[in-house]
């Protein structure tokens, strides 16, 4: 079964908007795991506008499932990951002023840089995933860096699916198949939701993990977090 990692950035955004510690990020992480999530994802950015670096340290002792830390491997981020040693680090090429992740790595152009960073993580037994667009050459490039997995950037799929274009799954299925053939694990994330996750899962048999935050939190405002976590878990099951 594909694992569900819940990205809790939006909980930190809500907390930060008021100050104080409500909602409590650590308690929320405990709760989503208790409700059935297979992992917790955070994505600290340099301006700490949602998850703060301190949160990453506070969460470490209580994440008893998979701990996935996403981000651009600037020196401060790399140092934090090497100290915390999460289950997985997902490398994302965020610009400093990006509202949210908006592209995957050019794994060919950035091969040397990625190899150097990933080598350090590999030495410390930290599983490394690279955020990539659904392009075959980028999958091959990711393999050459020494990464363990890729995370397919799924915004394009989500948008096309919402307007009825189910053919948008094809580049993702081709990339997932290639990744599996060359020994890369396959993760996915960005704009996946209760509406589109089942079709995506059915067409990507190689899918190991999805990381979902924005849509999951939005849906939980109406349906409740425990209910939504289990709805995702059910949709990720193959019939």
C-alpha positions in Angstrom: 0.0 0.0 0.0 1.2 3.5 -0.8 2.1 5.5 2.3 0.5 8.8 3.3 2.8 11.4 4.7 0.9 14.5 6.0 2.6 17.8 5.3 1.8 20.0 8.4 3.1 23.3 7.0 -0.4 24.9 6.9 -0.8 24.2 10.6 2.3 26.2 11.3 1.0 29.0 9.0 -2.2 29.2 11.0 -0.2 29.3 14.3 2.1 32.0 13.0 -0.7 34.2 11.9 -1.8 34.8 15.5 1.4 34.2 17.4 1.5 31.9 20.4 1.3 28.1 20.0 -2.3 27.4 18.8 -2.7 25.2 16.9 0.2 23.2 18.4 2.3 21.8 15.6 3.8 19.0 17.7 0.4 17.9 19.0 -1.0 17.9 15.5 1.8 15.7 14.3 1.1 13.3 17.1 -2.6 13.3 16.2 -2.3 12.6 12.5 0.0 9.7 13.3 -2.6 8.4 15.8 -5.3 8.8 13.1 -3.3 6.6 10.7 -0.8 8.7 8.8 2.3 6.8 7.8 4.5 9.8 8.1 4.9 13.5 8.8 6.3 16.0 6.3 7.6 19.5 6.9 9.1 22.0 4.5 11.0 24.8 6.3 11.9 27.8 4.1 14.6 30.3 4.8 12.1 33.0 5.9 10.4 30.5 8.3 7.0 31.8 7.2 5.3 28.5 8.3 7.4 25.7 9.7 10.3 27.0 11.7 13.7 25.4 12.1 12.9 25.0 15.8 9.8 23.0 14.8 12.0 20.5 13.0 13.9 19.8 16.2 10.7 19.8 18.3 9.1 17.2 16.0 12.0 14.8 15.9 11.3 13.0 19.2 7.6 12.5 18.5 7.5 11.4 14.9 7.4 7.6 15.3 6.4 6.9 11.7 8.4 8.4 8.8 9.9 11.9 9.2 10.3 13.6 5.8 12.0 17.0 5.6 11.7 18.9 2.4 13.6 21.9 1.2 16.3 23.6 -0.8 19.7 22.3 0.3 21.2 25.6 1.4 23.9 25.2 4.0 21.6 25.9 7.0 19.1 23.3 5.7 21.9 20.7 5.1 23.3 21.2 8.5 19.9 20.7 10.1 19.2 17.5 8.2 22.5 16.0 9.0 21.9 16.8 12.7 18.3 15.5 12.9 18.8 12.5 10.5 15.1 12.2 9.4 13.9 9.1 7.6 13.9 11.0 4.3 15.1 14.3 3.0 13.3 15.6 -0.2 15.4 18.1 -2.2 13.2 20.9 -3.7 14.7 23.8 -5.8 12.7 26.5 -4.1 13.5 30.1 -5.0 13.7 32.2 -1.8 10.6 34.2 -2.8 8.5 31.2 -4.0 5.0 31.1 -2.5 5.1 27.3 -3.0 7.1 24.8 -4.9 6.7 25.4 -8.6 9.1 23.3 -10.5 11.3 20.2 -10.2 15.1 20.1 -10.4 17.0 20.1 -13.6 18.9 17.0 -12.5 21.3 17.2 -15.5 22.3 20.9 -15.1 22.6 20.5 -11.3 24.2 17.0 -11.3 27.4 17.9 -9.6 25.8 20.0 -6.9 23.2 17.3 -6.2 25.8 14.6 -6.1 27.8 16.4 -3.5 24.7 17.0 -1.3 23.3 13.5 -1.7 26.7 12.0 -1.0 26.7 13.6 2.5 23.2 12.4 3.2 24.0 8.9 2.0 27.0 8.7 4.3 24.6 9.4 7.2 22.0 6.8 6.1 19.4 9.4 5.2 17.1 8.4 2.3 17.2 11.1 -0.3 14.4 12.0 -2.8 14.6 14.6 -5.6 11.6 16.6 -6.6 11.3 16.3 -10.4 9.1 17.2 -13.3 7.6 14.2 -15.2 10.3 14.1 -17.8 12.2 10.9 -18.6 15.6 12.6 -18.9 15.2 14.1 -15.5 14.5 10.7 -14.0 17.7 9.4 -15.6 19.5 12.4 -14.3 18.2 11.8 -10.8 19.6 8.3 -10.9 23.0 9.6 -11.8 23.1 11.8 -8.7 23.0 8.9 -6.3 19.4 9.6 -5.0 17.3 6.8 -3.6 14.0 8.1 -4.8 12.2 10.8 -6.9 9.2 12.8 -6.0 7.0 13.5 -9.0 5.8 17.1 -9.1 2.1 16.6 -9.7 0.6 20.1 -10.1 0.2 19.6 -13.8 -1.6 16.3 -13.4 -3.9 17.8 -10.7 -4.9 20.8 -12.9 -5.5 18.7 -16.0 -7.5 16.1 -14.1 -9.7 18.9 -12.7 -10.7 19.9 -16.2 -11.4 16.3 -17.3 -8.1 15.5 -19.1 -7.2 12.0 -17.7 -4.5 11.6 -20.3 -2.4 13.9 -18.1 -1.5 10.8 -16.1 0.6 9.4 -19.0 3.9 11.2 -18.5 3.7 10.3 -14.8 3.1 6.6 -15.4 6.0 6.5 -17.9 8.4 8.3 -15.5 7.4 6.0 -12.6 7.9 2.9 -14.7 11.4 4.1 -15.8 12.3 5.1 -12.2 11.3 1.6 -11.0 13.3 -0.1 -13.8 16.5 1.8 -12.9 16.2 1.3 -9.2 14.6 4.6 -8.0 11.7 4.6 -5.5 8.7 6.7 -6.6 7.0 9.4 -4.4 4.6 12.1 -5.5 3.2 15.3 -4.3 1.7 18.8 -4.9 -2.0 19.5 -5.4 -3.0 15.8 -4.9 -6.4 15.7 -3.2 -9.3 13.4 -2.4 -10.7 14.1 -5.9 -7.7 13.0 -7.9 -5.6 10.7 -5.6 -7.4 7.4 -6.4 -7.0 7.7 -10.2 -3.3 8.7 -9.7 -2.7 5.7 -7.5 -4.5 3.3 -9.8 -2.2 4.3 -12.7 1.1 4.4 -10.8 1.5 0.9 -9.4 5.1 1.8 -8.4 4.0 4.6 -6.1 5.5 4.2 -2.6 4.5 7.5 -0.9 2.5 10.6 -1.3 3.0 13.8 0.6 -0.1 15.9 1.0 -0.7 19.1 2.9 -2.7 22.0 1.5 -5.6 20.0 0.1 -5.7 17.6 3.1 -5.9 20.5 5.5 -8.5 22.3 3.4 -10.6 19.1 3.2 -10.3 18.6 7.0 -11.9 22.0 7.7 -15.1 20.5 6.4 -14.7 16.8 7.1 -12.4 16.6 10.1 -8.7 15.6 10.2 -9.2 12.0 11.4 -11.9 11.3 8.8 -9.8 12.8 6.0 -6.6 10.9 6.9 -8.6 7.6 6.7 -10.3 8.7 3.5 -6.9 9.1 1.9 -5.7 5.8 3.2 -8.7 4.1 1.7 -8.2 5.7 -1.7 -4.6 4.7 -1.7 -5.5 1.1 -1.5 -5.5 -0.9 -4.7 -8.8 -2.9 -5.3 
